[in-house]
Amino acid sequence: MGWDVEMYQQIFCIKNSQREHEMNTINSLKFAHKSENIFLCGTRDGIIRIFDKRDTKKPCLHFGAHNQKLNSAEFNINNTCLLTCARDSLIRLWDIRKLNVLLLTYKE
């Protein structure tokens, strides 16, 4: 959910309709730099989901970033890359421009 803290009102809400991709633990939540609409969430299943709050029916992009619980994810300053880390003791740098598929499953 997104909230307007001055007006104490919900702005948007993301409802999960696919149980197998349930977002029951969000470990990272960040807006893209200089954006009020694009944000990411990283979950304990190691998946990154990027949303546009103007259309929250499904992620714009989602991919398996790690095989274990995601600890953190962050956009770079010009929003072209993501830096992620997880319980698999790995840090990964992703070029968002090259992730043009909806689901990229990472396997070591």
SVG drawing of the C-alpha trace seen along z (x, -y; Angstrom):
<svg xmlns="http://www.w3.org/2000/svg" viewBox="-8 -17 37 41">
<polyline fill="none" stroke="black" stroke-width="0.4" points="0.0,0.0 1.1,-3.6 0.0,-6.3 -0.3,-10.1 1.1,-10.8 -0.2,-14.4 -3.8,-13.4 -3.7,-10.0 -5.1,-8.3 -4.1,-5.2 -2.9,-6.2 -2.5,-2.7 -2.5,0.9 -0.9,4.0 -3.0,7.1 -1.4,10.5 -3.6,12.7 -1.0,15.5 -0.5,17.6 2.7,19.3 4.3,15.8 3.0,14.6 4.8,11.6 4.5,12.5 7.8,11.1 9.1,7.9 12.8,7.4 13.5,4.3 11.3,1.5 12.8,-1.4 11.6,-4.1 13.7,-4.7 15.7,-7.9 13.7,-11.0 10.6,-8.9 7.2,-9.0 5.9,-6.1 8.5,-3.4 9.6,-1.3 11.0,2.2 10.3,4.7 12.6,7.7 11.2,10.7 12.5,13.5 12.2,15.9 15.0,13.9 12.8,12.3 12.9,8.6 9.7,7.1 9.6,3.6 6.2,1.8 4.8,-1.3 2.2,-2.6 0.1,-3.9 -0.6,-0.3 -0.2,2.1 -2.0,5.1 1.3,6.8 5.0,6.0 6.6,4.3 9.5,6.7 10.3,9.5 13.2,11.9 14.9,14.3 17.9,12.4 19.1,14.9 18.5,18.4 18.1,17.4 16.4,14.7 17.0,11.2 18.6,8.8 18.6,5.6 18.2,4.0 19.0,0.5 18.7,-1.4 21.8,-3.2 21.6,-7.0 20.4,-6.9 18.1,-3.9 19.8,-1.6 21.2,0.9 20.2,2.7 22.6,3.8 21.3,6.8 22.6,8.9 21.1,12.0 21.7,14.7 23.6,16.7 26.6,14.3 26.6,12.8 26.3,9.3 25.0,8.9 24.9,5.9 22.0,6.1 21.7,4.0 17.9,3.4 18.1,2.5 19.2,6.1 16.4,7.8 13.8,7.7 11.9,10.8 9.3,11.0 10.9,13.9 14.6,14.7 15.3,17.6 18.8,17.5 20.4,20.8 24.0,21.4"/>
</svg>
